[in-house]
Amino acid sequence: MSTETPGSEDRHASGGESEATASAESGAARYALVLLTIAYALNFIDRQILVILQGPIKAEMGLSDTQLGLLSGFSFALVYITAGIPIAYWADRGNRKNIIALAIAVWSGMTALSGLATNYFQLLLARIGVGIGEAGGSPPAHAIISDYYPPERRATAMSIYSAGLHLGVFAGFVIGGTVEQFFGWRMAFMVVGIPGLVFAAIFFLTVREPQRGRFESTQAAAYQPSLGETLTLLRRYRSFWYIAMGTGLTAFAGYGNGNFTPLFLERSHGITGAELGLILALGGGGGGLVGTLLGGRLSDGLASRDYRWYMWLPAVCGALAMVVAIPYLLLDTTWVVVPLVFVVSVLINTYLGPCLAICHALVPPAMRALTSAVLFFILNLIGLGMGPLVAGFLSDVLSEQYGDDGLRYAMLIVAGISSIGIAMFVLAARNLKRDYAIRDALTNR
């Protein structure tokens, strides 16, 4: 098979590769990537702080694990994925920078309001509001990054952006655990929500909207497909749907088990408070950061020899994560389990940068935000929507027989389900040559 990379198509920008390299190194590209990464960090601080606050919220409101799974997963994901596609379609035609700034303001404001909730229904509504705002974050950001960075560097750039997720998890656990311990869970929501409103204004005033389709052929850059045309093209790409299912099932394990890791460490190992926040920040957030960055850098390097490594790397790392999850969930020796939080987090988080790079390589510039939205629709429906809900439901069922150990067995089942995602990545790799040929035929027609 040819080792052609996703970035081998002709480019319409003057200077070709030299201009591509210059753009990737430019101050504007770096600045935009830094602020987009900070925005994504804020996104996940506001999204994931609920996870570290589940214990006191459950105690005050008398909630079940299933209700917690619904609150932290399905309800948020439902509105997130529903709003994501129309917002992305708007972003493929409008000013992406302005859309992101508005989204930051909405999700930050709704996070602050979460601290005012006096019952489960009010908190549920506030989290739905966070989901509406965050739906306008990543798809436009992915499209901007693809217009600042050339194809052969996109997996790395996407991974740097995606690392914001884990920076947010890190900060959310530290801030949430510390503020909750001294001032209560309501103040924790406000402390992380209000600064986002200030950042939204900074983003709006200082980030530059890049030229759309800078690194593509003239025909591809000029193509403005309708919603129906975009979905029709995506249907032709078998690899896209395998990637979508692979990311969804990987996220199923990541969100399902990740959202219940604080309760697992508390119930099975007696870790609570600021100590719990620190372990989750370093193990979950730090490990995820390393894994995300490593996934982008390794896949860009390996794909220069064979582009199927964009899919093989997530498959290999996913298989290793499943193996490590067994002692992580079953051992009672805390000093062994705590480092394994880091290892599992590194391995399971290598997939996002390579998958985004491949998906953006397959479609014209005016399809990229929507392509990311469709990908995230499936990823979040399966991963964020079903992962915590299934984990919480299994925990409630198994805990009737096994007590506190019911949660660890539930998490083990959720980890096993991710094996299907590994197979999806392998199937995606097998179809890339075919789908690149379809892409090239459309670009050159």
C-alpha positions as CSV (number, residue, x, y, z in Angstrom):
1,M,0.0,0.0,0.0
2,S,1.1,3.5,-0.7
3,T,2.4,5.5,2.2
4,E,0.8,8.7,1.0
5,T,-0.2,10.8,3.9
6,P,-3.5,12.7,4.3
7,G,-1.7,15.9,3.5
8,S,-0.4,15.0,0.0
9,E,-3.2,16.8,-1.9
10,D,-2.3,19.9,-3.9
11,R,-2.7,23.2,-2.1
12,H,-4.0,26.4,-3.5
13,A,-2.0,28.8,-1.2
14,S,1.0,30.4,-2.9
15,G,4.3,29.0,-1.7
16,G,2.9,25.4,-1.2
17,E,4.8,23.6,1.4
18,S,7.0,26.6,2.4
19,E,3.9,28.7,3.2
20,A,2.3,25.7,4.9
21,T,5.4,25.4,7.2
22,A,5.5,29.1,7.7
23,S,1.9,29.2,8.7
24,A,2.3,26.4,11.2
25,E,5.2,28.3,12.8
26,S,3.6,31.7,12.7
27,G,2.7,33.6,15.9
28,A,-1.0,33.8,14.8
29,A,-1.3,30.1,14.5
30,R,0.5,29.5,17.9
31,Y,-1.6,32.1,19.6
32,A,-4.8,30.8,18.3
33,L,-4.0,27.3,19.3
34,V,-3.0,28.3,22.8
35,L,-6.3,30.2,23.3
36,L,-8.3,27.5,21.8
37,T,-6.6,25.0,24.1
38,I,-7.4,27.2,27.1
39,A,-11.0,27.4,25.9
40,Y,-11.2,23.7,25.8
41,A,-9.7,23.5,29.2
42,L,-12.4,25.8,30.5
43,N,-14.9,23.6,28.7
44,F,-13.9,20.6,30.6
45,I,-13.4,22.3,33.9
46,D,-17.0,23.4,33.7
47,R,-18.1,20.0,32.4
48,Q,-16.2,17.7,34.7
49,I,-16.3,19.6,38.0
50,L,-19.6,17.9,38.6
51,V,-17.7,14.6,38.8
52,I,-15.6,15.6,41.8
53,L,-18.6,17.2,43.4
54,Q,-20.9,14.1,43.1
55,G,-20.4,12.9,46.6
56,P,-21.6,16.1,48.5
57,I,-24.3,16.7,45.9
58,K,-25.6,13.1,46.3
59,A,-25.6,13.4,50.0
60,E,-27.5,16.8,50.1
61,M,-30.1,15.9,47.4
62,G,-30.4,12.2,48.2
63,L,-29.6,10.9,44.7
64,S,-28.9,7.4,43.3
65,D,-25.9,6.5,41.2
66,T,-28.3,6.2,38.2
67,Q,-29.4,9.8,38.7
68,L,-25.8,10.9,38.9
69,G,-25.1,9.1,35.7
70,L,-28.0,10.9,34.1
71,L,-26.9,14.2,35.4
72,S,-23.2,13.9,34.4
73,G,-23.8,12.0,31.2
74,F,-27.0,11.4,29.3
75,S,-28.8,14.7,29.9
76,F,-25.8,16.8,29.1
77,A,-24.9,14.7,26.1
78,L,-28.4,14.8,24.7
79,V,-28.6,18.5,24.3
80,Y,-24.8,18.8,23.5
81,I,-25.2,16.5,20.4
82,T,-28.5,17.9,19.4
83,A,-27.3,21.5,19.3
84,G,-23.9,20.5,17.9
85,I,-24.8,19.8,14.3
86,P,-26.8,23.1,13.5
87,I,-24.1,25.1,15.2
88,A,-21.4,23.4,13.2
89,Y,-23.3,24.0,9.9
90,W,-23.4,27.6,10.9
91,A,-19.7,27.6,11.7
92,D,-18.8,26.2,8.2
93,R,-20.3,29.3,6.7
94,G,-19.9,32.0,9.4
95,N,-17.3,33.5,11.6
96,R,-16.0,30.6,13.7
97,K,-14.1,32.8,16.2
98,N,-17.3,34.7,17.1
99,I,-19.3,31.5,17.6
100,I,-16.6,30.1,19.9
101,A,-16.6,33.3,22.0
102,L,-20.4,33.2,22.4
103,A,-20.2,29.5,23.3
104,I,-17.6,30.2,26.1
105,A,-19.8,32.9,27.6
106,V,-22.9,30.6,27.6
107,W,-21.3,27.5,29.2
108,S,-19.4,29.6,31.7
109,G,-22.5,31.5,32.8
110,M,-24.6,28.3,33.1
111,T,-21.8,26.7,35.2
112,A,-22.0,29.6,37.7
113,L,-25.7,29.2,37.9
114,S,-25.3,25.5,38.7
115,G,-24.1,26.7,42.2
116,L,-27.5,28.3,42.8
117,A,-29.5,25.1,42.2
118,T,-31.6,24.0,45.2
119,N,-32.9,20.7,43.8
120,Y,-32.1,18.0,41.3
121,F,-34.3,19.4,38.6
122,Q,-32.7,22.9,38.8
123,L,-29.3,21.4,38.6
124,L,-30.3,19.3,35.6
125,L,-31.6,22.4,33.8
126,A,-28.3,24.2,34.5
127,R,-26.2,21.3,33.2
128,I,-28.4,21.3,30.1
129,G,-27.5,25.0,29.6
130,V,-23.8,24.1,29.9
131,G,-24.3,21.5,27.2
132,I,-25.9,24.0,24.8
133,G,-22.9,26.3,25.2
134,E,-20.3,23.6,24.9
135,A,-21.9,22.4,21.7
136,G,-20.5,25.5,20.0
137,G,-16.9,24.9,21.1
138,S,-15.0,22.0,19.5
139,P,-16.4,21.7,15.9
140,P,-15.6,25.3,15.0
141,A,-12.2,25.0,16.9
142,H,-11.3,21.9,14.9
143,A,-12.1,23.8,11.6
144,I,-10.0,26.8,12.6
145,I,-7.0,24.5,13.5
146,S,-7.2,22.8,10.1
147,D,-6.9,26.2,8.5
148,Y,-3.9,27.2,10.6
149,Y,-2.0,23.9,10.3
150,P,-1.1,21.8,7.3
151,P,-2.3,18.2,7.0
152,E,1.0,16.6,8.0
153,R,0.9,18.5,11.3
154,R,-2.8,18.4,12.1
155,A,-2.8,15.3,14.4
156,T,-0.2,17.1,16.6
157,A,-2.1,20.4,16.6
158,M,-5.4,18.6,17.2
159,S,-3.8,16.7,20.1
160,I,-2.5,19.9,21.6
161,Y,-6.0,21.3,21.4
162,S,-7.5,18.1,22.8
163,A,-5.0,18.2,25.7
164,G,-7.1,21.1,26.9
165,L,-9.6,18.5,27.9
166,H,-7.1,17.0,30.4
167,L,-5.9,20.3,31.6
168,G,-9.5,21.1,32.4
169,V,-9.9,17.7,34.2
170,F,-6.7,18.4,36.1
171,A,-7.8,21.9,37.2
172,G,-11.4,20.9,37.8
173,F,-10.4,18.1,40.2
174,V,-7.9,20.3,42.1
175,I,-10.2,23.4,42.2
176,G,-13.4,21.4,42.8
177,G,-11.9,19.2,45.5
178,T,-10.2,22.1,47.3
179,V,-13.0,24.7,47.1
180,E,-15.7,22.1,48.0
181,Q,-13.7,21.0,51.1
182,F,-13.5,24.6,52.5
183,F,-16.4,26.5,51.0
184,G,-18.9,23.8,49.7
185,W,-19.9,22.5,46.3
186,R,-22.0,25.6,45.3
187,M,-19.0,27.9,45.6
188,A,-16.9,25.5,43.5
189,F,-19.3,25.9,40.5
190,M,-19.1,29.7,40.8
191,V,-15.3,29.8,41.1
192,V,-14.8,27.9,37.9
193,G,-17.7,29.5,35.9
194,I,-17.2,33.2,36.4
195,P,-13.7,33.5,35.0
196,G,-14.9,32.0,31.7
197,L,-17.0,35.1,31.0
198,V,-13.8,37.2,31.1
199,F,-11.9,34.8,28.9
200,A,-14.8,34.9,26.3
201,A,-14.2,38.6,25.9
202,I,-10.4,38.2,25.5
203,F,-10.9,35.4,22.9
204,F,-13.4,37.5,20.9
205,L,-11.1,40.6,20.9
206,T,-7.7,38.9,20.1
207,V,-8.1,35.7,18.1
208,R,-8.0,36.1,14.3
209,E,-10.3,34.1,11.9
210,P,-8.0,32.3,9.4
211,Q,-8.6,31.9,5.7
212,R,-10.9,29.0,5.1
213,G,-9.3,26.1,3.0
214,R,-5.8,27.6,3.1
215,F,-4.0,24.3,2.5
216,E,-6.4,22.7,0.0
217,S,-6.7,22.7,-3.8
218,T,-8.6,25.6,-5.3
219,Q,-11.6,23.4,-6.1
220,A,-11.8,21.9,-2.6
221,A,-11.4,25.3,-1.0
222,A,-14.2,26.8,-3.1
223,Y,-16.7,23.9,-2.6
224,Q,-19.6,25.0,-0.4
225,P,-21.8,21.8,0.1
226,S,-25.2,21.8,1.6
227,L,-26.1,19.8,4.7
228,G,-27.5,17.0,2.6
229,E,-24.4,16.9,0.4
230,T,-22.1,16.7,3.4
231,L,-24.0,13.8,4.9
232,T,-24.1,12.1,1.5
233,L,-20.3,12.4,1.2
234,L,-19.7,11.1,4.7
235,R,-22.0,8.1,4.1
236,R,-19.6,7.1,1.3
237,Y,-16.6,7.0,3.6
238,R,-16.6,3.7,5.4
239,S,-13.6,4.6,7.5
240,F,-15.4,7.6,8.9
241,W,-18.2,5.5,10.4
242,Y,-15.7,3.0,11.8
243,I,-13.8,5.9,13.3
244,A,-17.0,7.3,14.8
245,M,-17.9,4.0,16.4
246,G,-14.4,3.5,17.6
247,T,-14.2,6.9,19.2
248,G,-17.7,6.4,20.7
249,L,-16.9,3.1,22.3
250,T,-13.5,4.3,23.5
251,A,-15.2,7.3,25.1
252,F,-17.9,4.9,26.5
253,A,-15.2,3.4,28.7
254,G,-13.4,6.7,29.3
255,Y,-16.5,8.7,30.4
256,G,-18.3,5.7,32.0
257,N,-15.4,4.7,34.2
258,G,-13.8,8.2,34.4
259,N,-17.0,9.8,35.9
260,F,-17.2,7.1,38.6
261,T,-13.5,6.9,39.4
262,P,-13.8,9.4,42.3
263,L,-16.6,7.2,43.9
264,F,-14.5,4.0,43.1
265,L,-11.5,5.4,44.9
266,E,-13.6,6.6,47.8
267,R,-15.6,3.4,48.3
268,S,-12.9,0.8,47.6
269,H,-9.8,2.7,48.8
270,G,-11.1,5.2,51.3
271,I,-9.7,8.2,49.5
272,T,-11.6,11.5,49.9
273,G,-11.4,15.3,49.8
274,A,-8.3,17.2,48.6
275,E,-6.3,14.0,48.5
276,L,-8.8,12.5,46.0
277,G,-8.8,15.7,43.9
278,L,-5.0,15.6,43.7
279,I,-4.8,11.9,42.7
280,L,-7.5,12.4,40.0
281,A,-5.8,15.6,38.8
282,L,-2.4,13.9,38.4
283,G,-3.6,10.5,37.5
284,G,-6.6,11.2,35.4
285,G,-5.9,14.7,34.1
286,G,-2.1,14.4,33.9
287,G,-2.3,10.9,32.4
288,G,-4.9,12.1,29.8
289,L,-2.7,15.1,28.9
290,V,0.3,12.8,28.3
291,G,-1.7,10.3,26.3
292,T,-3.4,12.9,24.1
293,L,-0.2,14.7,23.2
294,L,1.6,11.4,22.7
295,G,-1.1,10.1,20.4
296,G,-0.8,13.1,18.1
297,R,3.0,13.2,18.0
298,L,3.4,9.4,17.5
299,S,0.7,9.1,14.9
300,D,2.1,12.0,12.8
301,G,5.5,10.4,13.0
302,L,4.5,6.8,12.2
303,A,2.0,7.9,9.5
304,S,4.8,9.4,7.5
305,R,5.7,5.8,6.7
306,D,2.2,4.3,6.6
307,Y,-0.9,6.4,7.2
308,R,-2.8,3.5,8.6
309,W,-0.9,4.2,11.9
310,Y,-3.4,6.9,12.5
311,M,-5.8,4.1,13.3
312,W,-3.5,1.4,14.4
313,L,-2.1,3.5,17.2
314,P,-5.5,4.0,19.0
315,A,-6.2,0.3,18.5
316,V,-2.9,-0.9,20.1
317,C,-3.2,1.6,23.0
318,G,-6.9,0.7,23.6
319,A,-6.0,-3.0,23.9
320,L,-3.2,-2.2,26.4
321,A,-5.6,-0.1,28.4
322,M,-8.0,-3.0,28.7
323,V,-5.3,-5.2,30.1
324,V,-4.1,-2.7,32.7
325,A,-7.7,-2.0,33.7
326,I,-8.0,-5.5,35.2
327,P,-5.5,-5.1,38.1
328,Y,-6.5,-1.4,38.4
329,L,-10.1,-2.3,39.2
330,L,-9.7,-5.6,41.1
331,L,-6.6,-5.1,43.3
332,D,-7.2,-3.8,46.9
333,T,-3.6,-2.5,47.3
334,T,-4.0,1.3,47.1
335,W,-0.4,2.1,46.4
336,V,-0.5,-0.1,43.3
337,V,-3.9,1.1,42.1
338,V,-3.2,4.8,42.3
339,P,-0.3,4.8,39.7
340,L,-2.5,2.6,37.4
341,V,-5.0,5.5,37.2
342,F,-2.3,7.4,35.4
343,V,-1.3,4.4,33.1
344,V,-4.9,3.7,32.0
345,S,-5.5,7.4,31.4
346,V,-2.5,7.7,29.2
347,L,-3.4,4.7,27.1
348,I,-7.1,5.4,26.6
349,N,-6.6,9.0,25.6
350,T,-4.3,8.5,22.5
351,Y,-7.1,8.3,20.0
352,L,-8.6,11.7,19.5
353,G,-5.9,13.6,17.7
354,P,-5.3,10.9,15.0
355,C,-9.0,10.4,14.5
356,L,-9.7,14.1,14.0
357,A,-6.8,14.4,11.6
358,I,-8.0,11.6,9.4
359,C,-11.6,12.8,9.4
360,H,-10.5,16.4,8.3
361,A,-8.2,14.9,5.6
362,L,-11.2,13.2,4.0
363,V,-13.4,16.2,3.6
364,P,-13.3,19.7,2.0
365,P,-12.7,22.8,4.2
366,A,-16.4,23.8,4.3
367,M,-17.3,20.4,5.7
368,R,-14.9,20.3,8.6
369,A,-16.9,21.8,11.4
370,L,-19.9,19.7,10.5
371,T,-17.8,16.6,10.1
372,S,-16.4,17.1,13.6
373,A,-19.9,17.7,14.9
374,V,-21.2,14.4,13.3
375,L,-18.2,12.6,14.8
376,F,-18.8,14.2,18.2
377,F,-22.5,13.5,17.9
378,I,-21.7,9.7,17.8
379,L,-18.8,10.0,20.2
380,N,-20.9,11.8,22.9
381,L,-24.1,9.9,22.3
382,I,-22.3,6.5,22.9
383,G,-19.5,7.8,25.2
384,L,-20.8,10.6,27.3
385,G,-24.5,9.8,26.9
386,M,-24.4,6.1,27.6
387,G,-21.1,5.5,29.4
388,P,-21.9,7.1,32.8
389,L,-25.5,6.0,32.6
390,V,-24.7,2.4,32.0
391,A,-21.9,2.4,34.6
392,G,-24.2,3.9,37.2
393,F,-27.1,1.5,36.4
394,L,-24.8,-1.5,36.6
395,S,-23.4,-0.2,39.9
396,D,-26.8,0.1,41.4
397,V,-27.8,-3.4,40.2
398,L,-24.5,-5.1,41.3
399,S,-24.2,-3.3,44.6
400,E,-27.4,-5.0,45.8
401,Q,-25.3,-8.3,45.9
402,Y,-21.7,-7.1,46.2
403,G,-22.1,-3.8,48.2
404,D,-19.4,-1.3,47.5
405,D,-17.6,-3.8,45.2
406,G,-20.6,-3.5,42.8
407,L,-19.1,-0.3,41.4
408,R,-15.7,-1.9,40.5
409,Y,-17.4,-4.8,38.8
410,A,-19.6,-2.4,36.8
411,M,-16.5,-0.5,35.7
412,L,-14.8,-3.7,34.6
413,I,-17.8,-4.6,32.4
414,V,-17.7,-1.1,30.9
415,A,-14.0,-1.4,30.2
416,G,-14.6,-4.8,28.4
417,I,-17.2,-3.2,26.1
418,S,-14.5,-0.9,24.7
419,S,-13.0,-3.9,23.0
420,I,-15.5,-3.4,20.2
421,G,-14.0,0.0,19.6
422,I,-10.6,-1.5,19.1
423,A,-12.0,-3.6,16.2
424,M,-13.6,-0.5,14.7
425,F,-10.2,1.2,14.5
426,V,-8.7,-1.8,12.8
427,L,-11.6,-1.8,10.2
428,A,-11.1,1.9,9.7
429,A,-7.5,1.3,8.8
430,R,-8.5,-1.3,6.2
431,N,-10.8,1.2,4.4
432,L,-8.5,4.2,4.3
433,K,-7.0,3.5,0.9
434,R,-10.5,3.2,-0.6
435,D,-11.7,6.4,1.0
436,Y,-8.7,8.4,0.0
437,A,-9.3,7.3,-3.6
438,I,-12.9,8.6,-3.3
439,R,-11.6,11.9,-1.8
440,D,-9.0,12.4,-4.6
441,A,-11.6,11.7,-7.3
442,L,-13.9,14.3,-5.9
443,T,-11.1,16.9,-5.4
444,N,-9.8,16.5,-9.0
445,R,-13.1,16.4,-10.8
